[in-house]
Amino acid sequence: MALEDKYVNPFTDFGFKKLFGSEPNKDLLIDFLNEVVLPSRHKIADLSYAKNEHLGQKELDRKAIFDLYCVGTNGERFIVEMQKAKQNYFKDRSVFYASFPIQEQAKRGDWDFKLAEIYTVGILDFVFTEDSDKKEVRHEVKLKDQNNRIFYEKLTFIYLEMPHFTKTEAELETAYDKWLYVLKHLPYLEKRPVALQEKIFTKLFEAAEIAKFSAAELAGYEASLKYYRDLKNVIDTAIAEGELRGKTVGHLEGLQEGLEQGLQQGLQEGLKQGIEKGIEQGIERGIEKGIEQGIERGIEKGIEQGMIESKKLIARSALAENMPIEIIMRLTGLSQEEIEALR
């Protein structure tokens, strides 16, 4: 396929590891962690890459495969993941992944249980806080007690909701702003922005330039980009179709339910107001109220049903693309049995 973009898409597996997962570009990852992730009291001078696949204590235990896993000079662990799509039990998965760098620090023989700090970083191409009125980009999570005091300082989860970052180039002030801007807009840029003239971004743009890729790198990126676009199209289409279908079905079901409740309420109001006139007025008011309630409840029920249909549509499309069952399970939250039933 033809590649029209000048710079690599960092939300593809290839692009993310090209920019941050190779030894020659290690300083890019270090600067990103220092400016975006770590608190001012804790900066790192160097780190080393560790294997990104971790197995449980037993052969049958589930394994974890990180996008990037690295260790700082003081032993601190960093799990860095680029998440392209929302999935069920996303928070559970983060906690599960964090358990591996905890366990691997155990020492044989006498050991005082002292642990190094652990950071789990998720760069999200979606929003997972729909229930919040605040459109925050950075979320920092720690274990706290009932008085909101930090119980354990060494385990930190950092989530970056990239859709909530809306600053323009003219509004960029800090290194934090610039890093988020370049991550979000890199594949859509035709030249390096004036606001990103620091040395670290000079290296990033050089590493991201597709024209400088070798033939093998270009082939790898094309495959990764196709997977990213196909996945995004499947999700967008399924959500749109599911919401439309859910709203339609839910609207009709809710309308019927609302009318029934409205008639009942109307009769009760009518009896209080008078046998003949009261019933007429009560039914009329009840129908109006029932329609309003029906629409509200119908939309809620429809959206819920639509999300279920969306998951099934995503799974069917993924099966048609011969996507592995394990990936479909992570993407949709459906069980293997539910997915197999869709074939």
C-alpha positions, 0 to 999 in steps of 0.5 A, a space after each residue: 500500500 502507498 504511504 502518504 504520511 511523512 512521519 510514522 504513526 506512534 499508535 501502531 506497534 511498529 511506530 511505538 517501538 521504533 521511536 521508544 523501544 530501541 537502544 539508539 532511541 533510548 534517550 527519547 524514552 528517558 526524556 518522555 518518562 522524565 517530562 510526562 510520567 515521573 514526579 519532579 523528585 524522581 528523574 532517571 539518568 539511564 535505563 535498560 530494556 528488559 524482556 517484555 514477556 513474563 510468565 506466571 509462577 506455574 506453566 499454566 498461569 497466564 502470561 503478560 506481554 508488555 509493549 515496553 518494559 525497562 529498568 532504571 539505574 536504581 532498579 525502578 521498573 517501567 511498563 509502558 503501553 500504547 493502547 489503541 482500543 478500549 477493552 473490558 476490565 482495563 483497570 484489572 489488566 493494569 493491576 495484573 501486569 503490575 504484579 509481574 515486576 513486583 514478583 520478579 524482585 523476590 530474592 532467594 534466601 534471606 530477603 527483607 521484602 524491600 521493593 523498587 518503585 514500579 510505574 505502569 504507564 498507559 498512553 490511551 487512544 481512547 477515553 475510559 472516564 466517560 462518567 467524569 465531567 472533567 476532561 483530564 488528560 493525565 491520571 495518576 493513581 496510587 494506593 490510598 487509605 480512607 483519609 486519602 493519604 498515600 498508603 504505598 508510594 512505590 506503585 504508581 499507575 499513569 494513564 494519558 487520555 490522548 483524546 482529551 488533549 486539545 492544545 494547539 501548537 500556539 498553546 504549547 508551553 511545557 515539555 509535557 505539552 510538547 510531548 503530548 502534542 507530538 504523540 497525538 499529531 505526528 502522523 498528520 504533520 508535514 513538517 516539524 512545528 516551530 514550537 518543537 525545536 528542542 534537540 530531543 524533538 530533532 532526534 524524534 522527527 529524524 527517527 520518525 521520518 518514513 522516507 529513511 526506513 529500510 525496506 524491511 522497516 517499511 514492510 513492517 510498518 505497512 503491516 502494522 499500519 494496516 492492522 491499526 487502521 483495520 482495527 480502528 475501522 472495525 471498532 468505529 463501524 461496529 460502535 456506530 451501527 450498534 448505537 443506531 440499532 440500539 437506539 432504534 430498538 430501545 426507543 420502541 421498547 421504551 416507548 411501549 413501556 412508557 405508554 403502559 406506565 403513562 396510562 396507568 398513572 393517567 388513570 390514577 390521576 383521573 380518578 382523583 380529579 373526577 370520573 369522566 373529566 379526570 380520566 380523560 385529563 389523566 390519561 392525556 397527561 400520563 401518555 405525555 409523561 410516559 412518552 418522555 420516560 419511555 424515550 429516556 429509558 429506551 435510549 439507556 436500554 438501547 445504548 446498553 444493547 447497542 454496546 453488546 451488539 457492537 462487541 459481537 460485530 467487532 468479534 465477527 469482523 475480527 474473525 473474518 480477518 482471522 485475528 487470534 481468539 486471544 486478541 479478540 477476547 482482550 478487545 471485546 471482553 467476550 469469552 472464547 465460547 461466546 466468540 466461537 458461537 459467532 463463527 
